[in-house]
């Protein structure tokens, strides 16, 4: 499976910005669709954003216009730029990888904590 390490989380005030990183290894990274998920206390894990091998993107309605997913294939890394953060964005953020015809191929890591608070 693809190994994934998330980083970049922290404490930020409402309206602030933060960029998360996800480093991938264990496979040919450029072939995979990459995704971000998040899980808030007491809630189920939810989809946030995805980016295809061709850099097409898709976002959950709750983050459209505020979050941007991107990838740097030379570094085997996917990013999530988060702007205008709200308290509801507080969660542990996870990334994963997917391959057409195979589905999820990454292992869930520890994630990175994002806390939006005054």
N, C-alpha and C positions, 0 to 999 in steps of 0.2 A: 504494500500500500504506500501511497504518498504520505510522507511525513510533513507535518505542518507546525510552524511556530509563529504564534501571534505576538505582537508587541505594539507599543505606542499608546496604550491606555493611560488614564489618569483622571485627575479631578479638574473639572472645568466649570465655569459659571454659565448659567443660561445665556444663550446668544453667542457663546464662544465657539471656537473651532478646535478640531483635533484631527490628526491623521493617523490611522492604524496601518500596520504593515503585517504581511503574512508571507513568511519565507517557506518555500516548498522544496522538497527533495524526494528522491526515490523513484522518479519517473521522468519522462520527457515532458517537462512542465508546459512547453508551448502548445502541446496537443490538447490540453485540458481546459474545460470550462471551470472557472473559479467562482466561488460564492462566499458571501458573508452572511452569517446568521447571528442572532443575539438571543439571550435569555435573561429576563428580568426576574427578580425574586418573586416566587409564587406564580410564575407564568411559564407557559411552554415555550420552547425554542421557536423562533420565528425567522422567516426569510427576510433578508434585508436588501441584498443586491447581488448581481451576477455579471460576469463578463466572459464572453466566448473566446475561443482561440483566435478569432478574427476581430476581437475587441468590440463586438456588439454588446450593449448593456441593457439591463432591465432592473427596475427598482420596485420595492414595495411602495404602495401608495403613501404610507406614513412618512417616507423619507424622500420622496421625489422632490426635486428642486433644492434639496439641502445637502444630500450626500452624492459623492461621485466615486465610482469604482474605476480603477485603472490597473494596468499591469506593466511590469518591466521584465520582459522575457530574458534579457541578458543577466539579470540578477535573480531570476526565478522567484519573483516577488509580486504580490498583488497588494494594492493599497485601497484604503477607504478614507477619502477626505470627507469630513463631517463638518458642516457649517450650520450656524444658527441652531446650536444644540438646545434641546429642551429636556426638562426633567424626565419625561417619558422615554428618552433615549438611554437612560441609565440602565446598564445591563452588562453582562459578560459577552463579549463579541468573539465569535469563532469563524474561522474560514474553513473551506473544504474544496475538494476538487472532484470533477465529474468528467466522464468520457462517454461520448455518444455510443450507444449500444451496450454500455456496461453499467452506467449509472454512477453512484458514489464510489470513488476509489481511494479517498483519503481517510486517514484516521483522525478522529476528533481529538484535538489537543486540549490544553488547559484554558485556552482563550485569554483575552486581556480585558480587564475591568475598566469600564468607562462610567464615571460618576459625574452627573450634571447637577450641581447644587450651588446655592448662594452661600 
